[in-house]
Amino acid sequence: MLLRPFLNDAGSCASYLFGCTSGGKLAVVDPHVDFVKGYLDAAAAIGSPIVAVFETHVQADHVSGLPALVERSGATAYLPAGAGVAFEHVALEDGDVIELGNTLVTALGTPGHAPAHHAYAVADRRRGSEEPWLVFSGDSLLIGDVGRPDLHVTGDARGQAMLLHKSLRRLLELPGHIVLLPSHYGGSVCGRGLSGNPFSSIGFERAHNPMLALDDPGTFADALLAEMPPRPVHQEQIVAANRSGKAPVAA
């Protein structure tokens, strides 16, 4: 299985090109509009097409590259059911599995940062098992922190925080060796104490992420909502652009 990270330091956004080269089926998760050409060039150099584009949720801090990437590659767009977008896509339910040759992508419902949010657990049959070896966690579980709950709701951030607590418990049920690949790292406004290291593991975060030590949902929500950083610049326009599949906001 191929895995290539794309890191955009301007907004501390991470996206990933991955998939099965033997089966000729690649995918991108949480594509950034600035990297559309980069994904396509990398896929062309590898010699396998991009056939799927996954969003963990509707992004609020940057314009998504999904519409442009789908248009240029002919790939299928996949988003969580209930994402509320206005363009053609496949709405994934919790537990749905997408096969990309030997690569298996399982949607895990992880609401809290956004009401419609998925993590994607990825397995590789060529490793001799269909058990996942990595998880794209989006903005749910981050490195050294967790996603903020206030960007996608009005007036019910505490309720979202409680949902996120439950979602994180689900991710922590995964084996400790599983590689954790979130969509943001240090410098992003989607968290407060994010590490500058963009990659981790479930086991490392279980042992060292202070937010995961808060077992009580209420205590967790109180801590998460304290001293929230400013919202992303142009948040409303960005969300509108990403829901419509158009990009009127400058990248």
C-alpha positions in Angstrom: 0.0 0.0 0.0 1.2 3.5 -0.9 1.0 6.4 1.6 2.2 9.9 0.9 1.5 12.9 3.2 1.0 16.4 1.9 1.6 19.0 4.6 0.5 22.7 4.1 2.4 24.7 6.7 0.4 27.9 5.9 -2.6 26.5 7.7 -1.0 23.4 9.4 -3.3 21.2 7.3 -2.4 17.5 6.5 -3.8 15.5 3.6 -2.8 12.1 2.3 -2.5 10.2 -1.0 -2.8 6.5 -0.4 -4.1 3.3 -1.9 -3.3 0.2 -3.8 -0.7 0.5 -6.6 -1.0 -3.2 -7.7 -4.7 -2.7 -8.2 -4.3 0.8 -9.6 -6.6 2.5 -7.2 -5.4 5.6 -5.2 -7.4 8.0 -3.0 -6.9 11.3 -1.2 -8.2 12.1 2.2 -9.1 15.7 3.2 -7.5 17.3 0.0 -6.4 20.9 0.2 -7.1 23.2 -2.7 -3.5 24.2 -2.9 -2.3 20.7 -3.5 -4.7 19.5 -6.3 -1.9 19.5 -8.9 0.5 17.9 -6.5 -1.8 14.9 -5.9 -2.4 14.4 -9.6 1.3 14.7 -10.4 2.2 12.2 -7.7 -0.4 9.8 -8.9 0.8 10.1 -12.5 4.4 9.5 -11.5 3.3 6.4 -9.6 1.3 5.2 -12.5 -2.0 4.7 -10.7 -5.1 6.9 -11.0 -6.9 8.7 -8.1 -10.3 7.0 -8.0 -11.7 8.2 -4.6 -11.6 11.4 -2.6 -12.6 11.2 1.1 -13.5 14.1 3.4 -13.6 13.4 7.1 -16.0 16.4 7.4 -16.8 19.8 5.8 -13.7 21.9 6.5 -14.1 25.2 8.2 -10.5 26.6 8.1 -9.5 26.1 4.4 -11.0 25.6 1.0 -11.2 21.9 0.1 -9.6 20.6 -3.0 -12.2 17.9 -3.4 -14.3 19.5 -6.2 -11.3 20.3 -8.4 -9.7 17.0 -7.8 -12.9 15.1 -8.6 -13.4 17.2 -11.8 -9.8 16.6 -13.0 -9.5 12.9 -12.0 -13.1 11.6 -12.4 -12.8 10.2 -8.9 -15.8 9.4 -6.7 -16.3 11.8 -3.7 -17.1 10.2 -0.3 -18.4 12.2 2.7 -20.1 11.3 6.0 -23.8 10.9 5.7 -25.5 14.2 6.8 -22.6 16.4 5.7 -25.1 18.7 4.0 -23.2 19.3 0.8 -24.8 20.3 -2.5 -22.6 18.3 -4.9 -22.7 14.7 -6.1 -21.1 12.3 -3.6 -21.5 9.0 -1.9 -22.8 9.4 1.7 -21.0 7.0 3.9 -22.6 5.5 7.0 -20.7 4.3 10.1 -19.1 1.0 9.2 -19.3 1.3 5.5 -16.2 -0.2 3.7 -14.7 1.1 0.4 -12.3 -1.3 -1.4 -9.4 0.2 -3.3 -7.8 -3.0 -4.6 -6.0 -4.5 -1.6 -6.6 -1.4 0.5 -9.8 -1.3 2.6 -11.2 1.9 4.0 -13.7 1.7 6.8 -15.7 4.7 7.9 -15.9 5.2 11.7 -18.5 7.7 12.9 -16.7 10.2 15.1 -18.9 13.2 15.6 -18.0 16.1 17.9 -15.7 18.4 16.0 -18.5 18.5 13.5 -21.9 16.8 13.7 -21.1 14.8 10.6 -17.5 13.5 11.0 -15.8 10.3 10.1 -12.4 8.8 10.8 -11.2 6.3 8.2 -9.5 3.1 9.4 -7.3 1.6 6.6 -6.2 -2.0 6.2 -3.9 -3.6 3.6 -4.7 -7.2 2.5 -1.1 -7.6 1.4 -0.1 -7.5 5.0 -2.0 -10.8 5.5 -4.9 -9.3 7.4 -7.9 -7.1 7.1 -7.2 -5.5 10.4 -6.4 -1.7 10.1 -2.9 -0.5 10.5 -3.6 3.2 10.3 -6.4 5.6 10.9 -7.1 9.0 9.3 -8.7 10.8 12.3 -9.6 14.1 10.6 -10.2 16.7 13.3 -11.3 14.3 16.1 -8.2 13.0 17.7 -5.1 15.2 17.1 -1.5 14.9 18.2 -1.4 16.1 21.8 -4.9 17.5 21.7 -8.4 17.0 20.3 -10.6 18.9 17.8 -12.5 22.0 19.0 -16.3 21.5 19.1 -17.6 25.0 18.3 -16.9 25.6 14.6 -19.9 23.7 13.1 -22.7 24.5 15.5 -24.4 27.6 17.0 -25.0 27.5 20.7 -24.5 23.8 21.4 -20.7 23.5 21.6 -21.0 21.7 24.9 -23.2 19.0 23.4 -20.7 18.6 20.6 -17.9 18.3 23.2 -19.8 15.4 24.9 -20.2 13.7 21.5 -16.5 14.1 20.9 -15.7 12.5 24.2 -17.6 9.4 23.1 -16.0 9.4 19.7 -12.5 9.5 21.2 -13.3 6.6 23.5 -14.2 4.7 20.3 -10.9 5.5 18.7 -9.0 4.5 21.8 -10.5 1.0 21.4 -8.2 0.6 18.4 -4.9 -1.3 19.0 -2.1 0.9 20.3 0.2 0.2 17.3 -2.2 1.8 14.8 -0.6 4.8 13.1 -2.6 8.0 13.8 -2.7 10.5 10.9 -4.9 13.6 11.7 -5.7 16.4 9.4 -4.0 19.2 11.4 -0.8 19.7 13.4 0.8 22.5 15.5 -0.2 26.0 14.4 -3.8 25.1 13.4 -6.7 27.0 15.0 -8.6 23.7 15.1 -7.0 22.8 18.4 -5.0 24.5 21.2 -2.1 22.3 22.2 -1.3 20.5 19.0 2.2 19.0 18.5 4.3 20.2 15.7 4.8 16.5 14.9 2.0 15.6 12.4 2.1 11.8 13.0 1.6 9.6 16.0 0.0 6.3 17.2 -3.1 5.4 19.1 -0.9 4.0 21.9 1.3 7.1 22.2 -1.7 9.4 22.4 -3.4 7.1 24.9 -0.3 7.5 27.1 0.6 11.2 26.5 -2.4 13.2 25.3 -3.7 15.1 28.3 -7.3 15.4 26.9 -7.6 11.7 26.7 -6.9 11.4 30.5 -10.3 13.1 31.2 -12.6 10.1 31.6 -15.7 12.1 32.8 -17.6 13.6 29.8 -18.5 16.8 31.8 -15.0 17.4 32.9 -13.7 16.8 29.4 -16.3 19.3 28.0 -15.4 22.0 30.5 -11.7 21.6 29.7 -12.2 21.6 26.0 -14.4 24.7 26.0 -12.0 26.8 28.2 -9.9 29.4 26.4 -11.0 28.5 22.9 -8.8 30.1 20.3 -10.2 32.6 17.7 -12.3 31.1 14.9 -10.7 30.7 11.5 -10.6 33.8 9.3 -13.5 33.8 6.7 -14.9 30.7 8.4 -18.5 31.2 7.1 -17.4 31.8 3.5 -15.1 28.8 3.6 -17.8 26.5 5.0 -20.3 27.8 2.3 -17.7 27.2 -0.4 -17.0 23.7 0.8 -20.7 22.8 1.1 -21.5 24.1 -2.4 -18.5 22.6 -4.1 -17.4 26.0 -5.4 -14.4 28.1 -4.2 -15.2 31.8 -4.1 -12.7 32.3 -1.2 -9.1 32.8 -2.1 -6.9 29.8 -1.3 
